[in-house]
C-alpha cells in the first residue's frame, strides 16, 4: 500500500531522480522550488517541464521559506499512519513568497489563531517541509 518516504513515514512520496534534490535539501533544512530559465517563473510541485511555457529548461532554486496561509482544514480524525498520532492537525495550502501554492501542514499554532493571509515560515519535521507562524523578528 505504499512505501516509506525520505522522512521514514508514509506521509511523503518516495524520492525519484527528479525529486531527490528536493528531499535531500529538505533533509538539510532547505526548501527548493523549480525555476524556468525560459520564462523566469517558478513552480511547485516539481515537474520536468515548466507548466507556464512548457520549456524543459528548469532547475532547482532556493526558496525564501516565507509564505502566507491561503486555506486550511483542521483534521480531527485520520486512522492512517503516521497521521493518527498527530490529530488534530492543520492541513493547509500556503502561497509561497515566490508565488507558487504548496500543500503542507501548519504547526506550532493553535487552531483559533489560524487566519487567511497570516505570515508563515518554513520548518522541517523529519525532512518534511511544514510551516509555522512567522517569528516577530521577521521570519
N, C-alpha and C positions, 0 to 999 in steps of 0.2 A: 504494500500500500504506500510506499514512499521510503526514501532513504534519508538518513540524517544528513543535513547540510553542513556548511562550514562552521556553524556555531554549535554543532553537536546535537541540535534538536531537529524536529520535524517541521519547524516553522520557517524554514528558508529553503529555496530551491538548491539543488545540487549544482555546484560550480561547474561550468564548462569552459572551453577555450576562450569564448567571448567574455564571460562574466568573471573569470578568475581574477583579473586585475582589480575589479570592483570589490570582491570579497577579501582579497589579500590586503587592500588598502583599509577596508573596514576593520579587519583584524588588528591593524596598526593604529586605529582611531582616526582614520581619514575618510572623508566622503568624496567620491568621484562621480562625475556625470559625463555624458558623451557630448562632444563638441564637433560640429561640422565645419570643416575648413572652407567648403564651397559657399555656404550661405551665412557663416559665422553665427549660427544659432546652436543652442544646447537642447538636449532632450534627456528624458528619463522615462521609462525603463531602457536598459541597454539594448541597442539594435545594431546590426552590422551596416545599416544604411540610415541616412537622415530622413525622418518622417516628414520634414518640411519641404525638402527639394529632391529627395531620393538619391542624393550623392552617396557614394561609398567612401568618401574621403573624411572619415570620422575617427576621432581618437578620444582618449580619456583626458579630462581636465579636473583639477581640484575644485570642489565646491566650497563656498564660504562656511557652510554649516548653519546658516541663518534661514529661517522660514517663518511663515505665518500660517496660522490654523485656518484651513478652508472649511472643513466639516469634520464631525466625529460622531461616533456612536459608542456608548458605554456597553460593553458586553458583560452580562451578569452570569451567563451560563455557557460553558463550552467544555464538552467532555473529551475533546481531542488533546492528546499530549502535544506540547507541554502547557497548553493554554488553561486547562482546568485548575492548575495551581496558581494561576495569575488573576483569576476573576476577583472582583471586577477590574476590567482594563479598558482604556480608551483607544479603540481602533480609529485611526484618523487618516485624513488626506490633508497634506500640507502643500503650500505653494513655496517652493524653494526661492531664495532671493534671486537666483539666476533665471527664474521663470517657470521651469517645469513643475508639474504636480507629482507628488510621491505618496504612495500608501505607506503607512507607518503606524507607530503606537506613540501616544503621548504618555510620558512617565513623570513621576515626581510632581504631580499636580492633582489636587482634589477635583472631583467631578464638578462641583459647584463653581469652581474657578475657571473652567473652560469657557472660552469666548471666541467666536469667529473673529479672525484678524489678530488674535493675540500673537505676540512675538515669541518665537521658539528658537532653540539652538539644538544642534545635533548632540547626541550622547551615544554611547555604544554599549550594548549588553551582549557579552559573549560574541563580539564581532558582528553584531547586527545593529544597523543604524536605527535609533529611536530618537524621539525629540522630547525636550523638557522646556518649561518656561525659560525664556532668556534671562540671564543674570542682569541685575540692575547696572552692573559695571559695563554693560554694552555687549554682552554675549561673547 
